[in-house]
């Protein structure tokens, strides 16, 4: 956070003419001085709603500065009190928006002998590991890669579109699939992360091969 | 902080030996527009971004680039691990080999070692993002 004591001249209401002639704050200030009147992206009256877990539609303004800094801001003209204008197919995933479960994404699912019915309800059956238990090692590993990549890609989108509720749902769904698959894999074949390295008792199998580059 | 997942972001299984190709590909490992440079660039620039969305984005991309760094290393490793002496001499990979044998060392194809001079981080968001475009924009 900026220590305003050292930069007392950057009080709100001041223009940016702190000895640099009458140049207005219409162009970026030379760094490393902080920009004029621009609150940091952590306002002192913080958004009461944790940004990363919106339980309601994100009706808080994003970290766009509210001070009338005349420096051009890359911000929308309205606060994020309504859904952001976005294409009807959010983010860049080709799959149809999954309101139901994984069964609607056959194109990402590896071929599996799973006998799971394809049209089950939108709620994941409690305790079911979906098709993970039916996959062999290679299939499960590939499934982990697929689901994690969906998470990584959608997380990059969400970083710049944090109010996109559908994208959050997409991320959550695929994170759930990934976590399931990862837990299943680590239990059976050995850990892929240190967080899953607790299945061993007499030998620290984290060290086992193959390592990814082999 | 950083966690590690024991998995390449995309699988790599190279069976052939091709040190000549490795000589070129290593520039994506330790060269000016390579993955290590990209990762260091983003992870360095994120501290002074004025918006939290930018901090998040640079952090996440910088992290992913480390995964790419690992993949390029894997490619070079797999292309060179079974070289014969004849292949080594014929390919011109011997100049690298004499200093590093089969080890991976971040350098450009020219032999220039990786250095922070290959990226910039000045604390101004517009400048930093322009630097990002200059480096990664070659791929876009």
Boltz contact constraints between the chains, C-beta under 6 A:
constraints:
  - contact:
      token1: [A, 28]
      token2: [B, 126]
      max_distance: 6.0
  - contact:
      token1: [A, 31]
      token2: [B, 123]
      max_distance: 6.0
  - contact:
      token1: [A, 31]
      token2: [B, 124]
      max_distance: 6.0
  - contact:
      token1: [A, 32]
      token2: [B, 123]
      max_distance: 6.0
  - contact:
      token1: [A, 41]
      token2: [B, 51]
      max_distance: 6.0
  - contact:
      token1: [A, 41]
      token2: [B, 52]
      max_distance: 6.0
  - contact:
      token1: [A, 63]
      token2: [B, 51]
      max_distance: 6.0
  - contact:
      token1: [A, 63]
      token2: [B, 52]
      max_distance: 6.0
  - contact:
      token1: [A, 155]
      token2: [B, 60]
      max_distance: 6.0
  - contact:
      token1: [A, 156]
      token2: [B, 60]
      max_distance: 6.0
  - contact:
      token1: [A, 159]
      token2: [B, 53]
      max_distance: 6.0
  - contact:
      token1: [A, 159]
      token2: [B, 56]
      max_distance: 6.0
  - contact:
      token1: [A, 159]
      token2: [B, 57]
      max_distance: 6.0
  - contact:
      token1: [A, 159]
      token2: [B, 60]
      max_distance: 6.0
  - contact:
      token1: [A, 160]
      token2: [B, 53]
      max_distance: 6.0
  - contact:
      token1: [A, 160]
      token2: [B, 57]
      max_distance: 6.0
  - contact:
      token1: [A, 192]
      token2: [B, 5]
      max_distance: 6.0
  - contact:
      token1: [A, 192]
      token2: [B, 6]
      max_distance: 6.0
  - contact:
      token1: [A, 192]
      token2: [B, 7]
      max_distance: 6.0
  - contact:
      token1: [A, 193]
      token2: [B, 5]
      max_distance: 6.0
  - contact:
      token1: [A, 212]
      token2: [B, 7]
      max_distance: 6.0
  - contact:
      token1: [A, 212]
      token2: [B, 8]
      max_distance: 6.0
  - contact:
      token1: [A, 213]
      token2: [B, 74]
      max_distance: 6.0
  - contact:
      token1: [A, 213]
      token2: [B, 77]
      max_distance: 6.0
